Amino acid sequence: MGVNLEIPFGSLEVMNPEELAAAIRSANLEPCQLSRGPSPSRLARLMCPSVCLDFAELGPAMLFTGMMPMDCYTLVFVTRCPETGRSFNFATEHSDGYMGFFPPGGELDAYTPEGYSNATLTVPAGEFQRALEQWFPEIPDRILKHGSGMRIGAAEQARLRILLAAVMDGISDPSGPFLGSPARREVERSLLEVFLGALRCGHPVPVPKCRIAGRLKHLRQARDFIKESAHESIQLGDVGDVLGMSARGVEVLFRSSLGIGPNAFIRHQRLHGVRRALLAAEPEAGVVKELALQWGFWHMGHFSENYRTLFGECPTSTLTRPHA
């Protein structure tokens, strides 16, 4: 059992992709695992009087889609990105030292490679506006309204990393330095100052070259089509027809952007669909087969093998998990 992330502070190790939806408090995210098999991820959280700081160290490559908290501004600082990551919502590529800034309800659509980690600060809108008056009163309206991807300078990065390391040490300290609210209140002040200082000194990521921007746009079109048609029999040629590309072009598009081929991506999307349905279903006889058929898996042996490979457990084990 891990530590409950709804208490003031704690950390836990997770293996299931749906548990990674908790990586940003109050966000509404749908994770899709892109790696061939599961690997452990670590989540940690510090809840201060107003703000919340989340740490995520991800084992597998992931695709996250969804919306940020509706009543908070969100700042995501990438602490480690071994390979190029992609923020499709900002049409940018990123590495460590990147910060994504999101207004309330902002869209998140991002690819994170294996071994990726970040630190995310969520700040209630009222508290954020008060902090802006002190540390960043000149923020452009377009960034405040629509968000942006930033590259943080070396000095601001160093300051931010030192603070984050100290907070992580405090979360891991068995003596519980964050048990008292005065300590969390002081940390909150430091987090707001340093995160907003980094945002203030950040440099917006340049608009990518037309080739990169076009690739990101095409990939989103392909993913939207696959998601809408996941219950149907999708062929590689169908995706190519939607994009006006050859089958070879679609293959290159997916592998260069997500590190996975389109057929494997389609299979992973369907397996995730079955998994979500299993987690919501009552454990009755025949449910696994019924849901597998609904998502286009007709060979139960192959389905079970693919499911176990991706998630590290058989479909029946997922079905009989206690409901949240």
VEXDREN-2710 file (C-alpha; in Angstrom, 1 decimal):
% VEXDREN-2710
k/r/px/py/pz
1/MET/0.0/0.0/0.0
2/GLY/1.2/3.5/-0.8
3/VAL/0.7/6.8/1.0
4/ASN/-2.6/8.5/0.5
5/LEU/-1.9/11.5/-1.7
6/GLU/-4.8/13.4/-0.2
7/ILE/-3.0/13.9/3.2
8/PRO/-0.6/16.8/3.5
9/PHE/2.4/15.0/2.1
10/GLY/3.4/11.6/0.9
11/SER/4.7/9.4/-1.9
12/LEU/3.9/6.1/-3.5
13/GLU/5.1/3.8/-6.3
14/VAL/2.5/2.8/-8.9
15/MET/2.4/0.3/-11.7
16/ASN/-1.0/0.9/-13.3
17/PRO/-1.4/3.6/-15.9
18/GLU/-4.7/4.8/-14.6
19/GLU/-3.1/5.7/-11.3
20/LEU/-0.9/8.2/-13.1
21/ALA/-4.0/10.3/-13.7
22/ALA/-3.3/11.5/-10.1
23/ALA/0.0/13.0/-11.2
24/ILE/-1.6/16.5/-11.2
25/ARG/-4.1/17.1/-8.5
26/SER/-7.7/17.9/-9.7
27/ALA/-6.7/17.5/-13.4
28/ASN/-8.9/15.4/-15.6
29/LEU/-6.4/13.3/-17.5
30/GLU/-6.6/10.1/-19.6
31/PRO/-3.2/8.3/-19.7
32/CYS/-2.2/5.9/-22.4
33/GLN/0.9/3.7/-21.9
34/LEU/3.0/3.6/-25.0
35/SER/5.8/1.3/-23.7
36/ARG/5.4/-2.4/-24.5
37/GLY/5.2/-3.4/-20.8
38/PRO/4.7/-1.9/-17.3
39/SER/7.4/-0.4/-15.2
40/PRO/7.2/1.4/-11.9
41/SER/6.5/5.1/-11.6
42/ARG/6.7/7.3/-8.5
43/LEU/4.4/10.0/-7.4
44/ALA/4.8/12.4/-4.5
45/ARG/2.7/15.3/-3.3
46/LEU/2.9/18.2/-0.9
47/MET/-0.3/20.0/-0.1
48/CYS/0.2/23.5/1.3
49/PRO/-2.5/25.8/2.6
50/SER/-3.4/27.0/-0.9
51/VAL/-1.1/25.5/-3.5
52/CYS/-0.2/21.8/-4.3
53/LEU/3.1/20.5/-5.5
54/ASP/3.2/17.2/-7.4
55/PHE/6.3/15.2/-8.4
56/ALA/6.0/12.5/-11.0
57/GLU/8.8/10.1/-12.1
58/LEU/7.4/8.0/-14.9
59/GLY/8.7/4.6/-15.8
60/PRO/7.0/3.9/-19.2
61/ALA/6.6/6.2/-22.1
62/MET/3.1/7.8/-21.9
63/LEU/0.6/9.9/-23.7
64/PHE/-1.5/12.2/-21.5
65/THR/-4.6/13.9/-22.8
66/GLY/-7.2/15.9/-20.9
67/MET/-7.8/19.1/-19.1
68/MET/-5.9/20.9/-16.3
69/PRO/-7.8/21.9/-13.1
70/MET/-10.7/24.1/-13.8
71/ASP/-10.1/26.5/-10.9
72/CYS/-6.3/26.7/-10.9
73/TYR/-3.3/27.9/-12.9
74/THR/-0.8/25.1/-13.4
75/LEU/2.9/25.3/-13.9
76/VAL/4.7/22.1/-15.0
77/PHE/8.5/22.1/-14.8
78/VAL/10.3/19.2/-16.6
79/THR/13.1/18.0/-14.4
80/ARG/14.2/15.1/-16.6
81/CYS/13.5/14.2/-20.2
82/PRO/16.0/11.6/-21.6
83/GLU/14.6/11.9/-25.1
84/THR/12.6/14.6/-26.9
85/GLY/9.1/15.1/-25.4
86/ARG/6.2/16.7/-27.2
87/SER/3.6/19.2/-26.1
88/PHE/0.9/18.8/-28.8
89/ASN/-1.3/21.4/-27.2
90/PHE/1.4/24.0/-27.6
91/ALA/2.8/22.4/-30.9
92/THR/6.3/22.3/-29.4
93/GLU/9.0/19.8/-28.6
94/HIS/10.7/19.9/-25.2
95/SER/13.4/18.5/-23.0
96/ASP/14.4/19.1/-19.4
97/GLY/14.3/22.7/-18.3
98/TYR/11.0/23.3/-20.1
99/MET/8.0/24.8/-18.3
100/GLY/4.4/24.5/-19.4
101/PHE/2.1/27.2/-18.1
102/PHE/-1.7/26.4/-18.2
103/PRO/-4.7/28.6/-17.4
104/PRO/-7.7/27.1/-15.6
105/GLY/-9.1/24.3/-17.7
106/GLY/-6.2/24.4/-20.2
107/GLU/-5.7/21.5/-22.5
108/LEU/-2.9/19.0/-21.9
109/ASP/-1.8/16.8/-24.8
110/ALA/1.7/15.5/-24.2
111/TYR/4.1/12.7/-25.0
112/THR/6.6/11.8/-22.3
113/PRO/9.4/9.4/-23.0
114/GLU/10.6/6.6/-20.7
115/GLY/12.3/8.0/-17.6
116/TYR/10.6/11.4/-17.8
117/SER/10.0/13.4/-14.6
118/ASN/8.4/16.7/-13.7
119/ALA/7.3/18.9/-10.8
120/THR/3.9/20.5/-11.1
121/LEU/2.5/23.4/-9.1
122/THR/-1.2/24.0/-9.1
123/VAL/-2.3/27.4/-7.7
124/PRO/-5.9/28.5/-7.1
125/ALA/-6.9/31.3/-9.5
126/GLY/-7.3/33.9/-6.7
127/GLU/-4.1/33.1/-5.1
128/PHE/-2.3/33.1/-8.4
129/GLN/-3.6/36.6/-9.2
130/ARG/-2.3/37.9/-5.9
131/ALA/1.1/36.3/-6.5
132/LEU/1.3/37.8/-9.9
133/GLU/0.9/41.3/-8.5
134/GLN/4.1/40.7/-6.4
135/TRP/6.3/38.6/-8.8
136/PHE/5.0/38.9/-12.4
137/PRO/2.6/41.9/-12.8
138/GLU/3.7/42.3/-16.5
139/ILE/2.7/38.9/-17.7
140/PRO/1.3/39.2/-21.2
141/ASP/-2.5/38.7/-21.4
142/ARG/-2.1/36.2/-24.3
143/ILE/0.0/33.9/-22.1
144/LEU/-2.3/34.4/-19.1
145/LYS/-5.3/33.4/-21.2
146/HIS/-3.9/30.7/-23.4
147/GLY/-0.8/29.4/-21.7
148/SER/2.6/28.8/-23.2
149/GLY/5.6/26.6/-23.3
150/MET/8.7/28.2/-21.8
151/ARG/12.4/27.5/-21.8
152/ILE/13.8/28.4/-18.3
153/GLY/17.2/29.9/-18.0
154/ALA/20.1/28.2/-16.3
155/ALA/20.1/30.4/-13.2
156/GLU/16.4/30.1/-12.6
157/GLN/16.5/26.4/-13.3
158/ALA/19.2/26.0/-10.7
159/ARG/17.2/27.9/-8.1
160/LEU/14.1/25.9/-8.8
161/ARG/15.9/22.5/-8.7
162/ILE/17.5/23.3/-5.3
163/LEU/14.1/24.2/-3.9
164/LEU/12.4/21.1/-5.4
165/ALA/15.2/18.8/-4.0
166/ALA/14.8/20.3/-0.5
167/VAL/11.0/19.8/-0.7
168/MET/11.4/16.2/-1.9
169/ASP/13.9/15.5/1.0
170/GLY/11.2/16.9/3.4
171/ILE/8.5/14.6/2.0
172/SER/10.8/11.6/2.4
173/ASP/12.0/12.6/5.9
174/PRO/10.5/10.2/8.5
175/SER/10.5/12.9/11.1
176/GLY/7.7/14.6/9.2
177/PRO/8.9/18.2/8.9
178/PHE/5.7/19.1/6.9
179/LEU/3.3/17.8/9.6
180/GLY/2.8/21.4/10.9
181/SER/0.9/23.9/8.7
182/PRO/3.4/26.7/9.5
183/ALA/6.1/24.8/7.7
184/ARG/3.9/24.2/4.6
185/ARG/2.9/27.8/4.6
186/GLU/6.5/28.9/4.4
187/VAL/7.2/26.4/1.7
188/GLU/4.2/27.7/-0.2
189/ARG/5.6/31.2/-0.2
190/SER/8.9/29.9/-1.6
191/LEU/7.3/27.8/-4.2
192/LEU/5.2/30.7/-5.5
193/GLU/8.2/33.0/-5.6
194/VAL/10.6/30.6/-7.3
195/PHE/8.1/29.2/-9.8
196/LEU/6.8/32.6/-10.8
197/GLY/10.3/33.9/-11.0
198/ALA/11.2/31.1/-13.4
199/LEU/8.1/31.9/-15.5
200/ARG/8.9/35.6/-15.5
201/CYS/12.4/34.9/-16.8
202/GLY/11.4/32.1/-19.2
203/HIS/11.7/32.4/-22.9
204/PRO/8.7/31.1/-25.0
205/VAL/9.7/28.1/-27.1
206/PRO/10.0/29.3/-30.7
207/VAL/7.3/28.3/-33.2
208/PRO/8.6/25.1/-34.7
209/LYS/9.6/24.7/-38.2
210/CYS/6.8/24.1/-40.6
211/ARG/7.9/20.4/-41.0
212/ILE/7.6/19.8/-37.2
213/ALA/4.4/21.8/-36.8
214/GLY/2.8/19.9/-39.7
215/ARG/3.9/16.6/-38.2
216/LEU/2.4/17.4/-34.9
217/LYS/-0.9/18.5/-36.5
218/HIS/-1.0/15.3/-38.6
219/LEU/-0.4/13.1/-35.6
220/ARG/-3.3/14.8/-33.6
221/GLN/-5.6/14.2/-36.6
222/ALA/-4.6/10.6/-36.7
223/ARG/-5.1/10.1/-33.0
224/ASP/-8.5/11.8/-33.1
225/PHE/-9.6/9.5/-35.9
226/ILE/-8.3/6.4/-34.1
227/LYS/-10.0/7.4/-30.8
228/GLU/-13.3/8.0/-32.6
229/SER/-13.1/4.7/-34.5
230/ALA/-11.5/2.5/-31.8
231/HIS/-14.5/0.1/-31.7
232/GLU/-14.3/-0.4/-35.4
233/SER/-11.9/-2.3/-37.6
234/ILE/-9.3/0.3/-38.4
235/GLN/-6.6/-0.4/-41.0
236/LEU/-3.4/1.5/-41.6
237/GLY/-4.8/2.6/-45.0
238/ASP/-7.8/4.2/-43.3
239/VAL/-5.5/6.4/-41.2
240/GLY/-3.5/7.2/-44.3
241/ASP/-6.7/8.2/-46.2
242/VAL/-7.7/10.6/-43.4
243/LEU/-4.3/12.3/-43.5
244/GLY/-3.7/12.0/-47.3
245/MET/-0.5/10.0/-46.6
246/SER/0.9/6.7/-47.6
247/ALA/0.9/3.8/-45.2
248/ARG/4.7/4.2/-45.0
249/GLY/4.2/7.9/-44.2
250/VAL/1.8/7.1/-41.3
251/GLU/4.3/4.5/-40.0
252/VAL/7.1/7.1/-39.9
253/LEU/4.8/9.7/-38.4
254/PHE/3.9/7.6/-35.4
255/ARG/7.4/6.2/-34.8
256/SER/9.1/9.6/-35.0
257/SER/6.6/11.3/-32.8
258/LEU/5.5/8.6/-30.2
259/GLY/8.2/6.0/-30.6
260/ILE/5.5/3.4/-31.4
261/GLY/4.0/2.1/-34.7
262/PRO/0.4/3.0/-35.7
263/ASN/-0.9/-0.6/-35.4
264/ALA/0.6/-0.9/-31.9
265/PHE/-0.9/2.5/-31.0
266/ILE/-4.3/1.3/-32.1
267/ARG/-4.0/-1.9/-30.1
268/HIS/-2.9/0.0/-27.0
269/GLN/-5.8/2.4/-27.3
270/ARG/-8.2/-0.6/-27.5
271/LEU/-6.5/-2.4/-24.6
272/HIS/-6.9/0.8/-22.5
273/GLY/-10.5/1.0/-23.5
274/VAL/-11.1/-2.6/-22.3
275/ARG/-9.2/-1.8/-19.1
276/ARG/-11.3/1.3/-18.3
277/ALA/-14.4/-0.8/-18.9
278/LEU/-13.2/-3.6/-16.7
279/LEU/-12.4/-1.3/-13.8
280/ALA/-16.0/0.1/-14.0
281/ALA/-17.7/-3.3/-14.4
282/GLU/-19.0/-5.8/-11.8
283/PRO/-17.1/-9.0/-11.7
284/GLU/-19.6/-11.3/-13.4
285/ALA/-19.1/-14.4/-15.6
286/GLY/-18.5/-13.6/-19.2
287/VAL/-17.7/-9.9/-18.7
288/VAL/-14.1/-10.1/-19.9
289/LYS/-15.1/-11.7/-23.2
290/GLU/-18.0/-9.4/-23.7
291/LEU/-15.9/-6.2/-23.2
292/ALA/-13.0/-7.6/-25.3
293/LEU/-15.4/-8.3/-28.2
294/GLN/-16.9/-4.7/-27.9
295/TRP/-13.4/-3.4/-28.4
296/GLY/-12.6/-5.5/-31.4
297/PHE/-10.7/-8.4/-29.8
298/TRP/-12.1/-11.7/-31.2
299/HIS/-9.3/-14.1/-30.3
300/MET/-9.4/-14.4/-26.5
301/GLY/-6.0/-16.0/-26.2
302/HIS/-4.2/-13.3/-28.2
303/PHE/-6.2/-10.6/-26.3
304/SER/-5.2/-12.0/-22.9
305/GLU/-1.6/-12.2/-23.9
306/ASN/-1.5/-8.7/-25.2
307/TYR/-3.3/-7.4/-22.1
308/ARG/-0.9/-9.1/-19.7
309/THR/2.1/-7.9/-21.6
310/LEU/1.0/-4.3/-21.6
311/PHE/-0.4/-4.0/-18.0
312/GLY/1.4/-6.8/-16.2
313/GLU/-1.8/-8.6/-15.1
314/CYS/-4.5/-10.7/-16.7
315/PRO/-7.9/-9.1/-17.5
316/THR/-9.7/-11.0/-14.7
317/SER/-7.3/-9.5/-12.1
318/THR/-8.3/-6.0/-13.3
319/LEU/-12.0/-6.9/-13.2
320/THR/-11.8/-8.1/-9.6
321/ARG/-9.9/-5.1/-8.4
322/PRO/-11.7/-3.2/-5.6
323/HIS/-13.7/-0.3/-7.0
324/ALA/-12.3/3.2/-6.0
END
